[in-house]
Amino acid sequence: MVRLGIVVSEFNYDVTRIMLEKALSHASFLGVEVGIIVKVPGTFDSPYAVAELVKRGDIDAVVVLGAVVKGETGHDEVVAHQAARKILDLGVEHGKPVSLGVIGPGASRLQAAERAEEYAARAVESAVKMARRLARLRGIGEGATREVVE
């Protein structure tokens, strides 16, 4: 069974609360367990929690949930791009899938609210698929020919 960790931003919590609820219900629908939920102040802070979760033996994949809403400056772009880059790096470095369920940059509050459930479900789906596929890939012996991992 796949065991997920979820990192969720408290910033824009009116949106991320909906995302967390959907992520939990979708994980249940897929028959996977959510072992740990870590709330972080904002999306930019999520790599700290991801770094801890990917080290754990009882977590197979991590889902990051956040909403980076467009303001009057380009700050949303800095936050979203830097967080996404570090989140990906941590997953690859530790060999564990980390899915990006972060809305933005460039999204309005209304757009974020409209996309909350879809982004959360897709992030859970991605983390679960990658955890299962990596487990299968690691089980294929060297020298195998034309294996398809799906």
N, C-alpha and C positions, 0 to 999 in steps of 0.2 A: 504494500500500500504506500502511495506517495504521501509524504507529510510536508505540508507547506508552512512557511513563516510568512507573515504579512507585515509590511511596514506601511503605515498610513499617516499622512500629513494631517496635523490639526489645523493648519492654515486653510482657509476656505472650507471649514468643517461642515458647513451646510451642504456642500457637494461631496466631500470625502466621507461623510457619515453614510450617505446613500451608497457610495462606492463600496465601503466596508460591508454593509449589509448584503449587497449583491454578491460580493466576493465570497462571503461565508455561505450564502445559499447556493451559489454555483458550485463551490467546492463540495458541499453536501450532495448536490445533484450528481456530480461526477464520481462520488464515492471516495473522496480523499479527505484526509484529516488536516485541520489547521491546528498546528501545535502551539504556535506562539504568535501573538499580535503585539507589535511594538508601535506605539504612537510617538511621532517625532514632531517638533514644532512646525517644520515646513518641509517642502520637497527638497530643498537644498541640503537639509540635515539628514535625509534618508540614507546616504552612503555610510554613515556611522553605524546605523543599526544593521544595514545589509552586511557590512564587514563582520559584524559579530555573528549574524545568523548563518552565513555561508561557512563558518568555521565549525559549526555544530554537527555532530554525527547524527543527530535525531531530526535534522531538517534536510529534505531532498531538493527543495527549490524555494525561491523567495518571490513574492509578489509585492511590488511597490505601487502604492496608490497615492495620487496627489492631483491637485488642480492648480495650475499656474495660470492665473487670469491676467489678461492684458490690462495694463494701467496706462498712465500718460507718458511713460518712458519705455526704454527697451529693457528694463530690469527683468521682465518676464522671460525674455530670450536668454539672458545670461543664466538665470536660475535653472531653467529647463535644460539648456544645452549642457551645462556643467554637471548637473546631477545625472543626466542620462549617460554621459560619457563615463563617469566614475562608476555608476551602477553596472554598466556593461563590463567595464574592466574588472570589477570585483568578481562577477560571475565567471568570466573566462579564467581569471587567475586561480580561482578555487575549484573550477570544474563543476560548478553548480548553476543551473539556470536561474536567472533573475529576470523576471518579466517587468516591463515598463507599462504600468497602468496609470500613466500621468497624462492628463489633459493639458494641452498647451505646448508651446507658447502661442500667443496670439488669439486665444479663445476669450470671448466675453463671458461674463458670469452666466448669462442665459445659455450660451452654447455649452458651457461646462456642465450645467445642470441637465441639459438635454442629453448629453453624452455619458453621464456618470455611470449608469448601469451597463451600457455597452462596453465601455473601456474596462470596467472592473471584470466583467465576465470574460472578455477576451484575454485579459492579463492572467486570470486563473487558468483558462484553457491552455494558453501558451506555456505557462510554467509546468503544468501537469504533462502536456505532450512532450516537452523537452526532457523532463525528468525520466519519463518512461523510455523515450528513444535513446537517451544517453545510457541508461541501464542496459538496454538491448545491444547498443553499439559496443559497450565495454565487454559484453559477453561473447562477442564474435572473435574467434581466434585469428591470429595473424595468418596470412596466406589464403584467407577465404577469398573466393572470387564472386564478383557480381552480387553481393549482398545488398538488399534494399532494406533500410531501416525506416519503418514508418509506424 
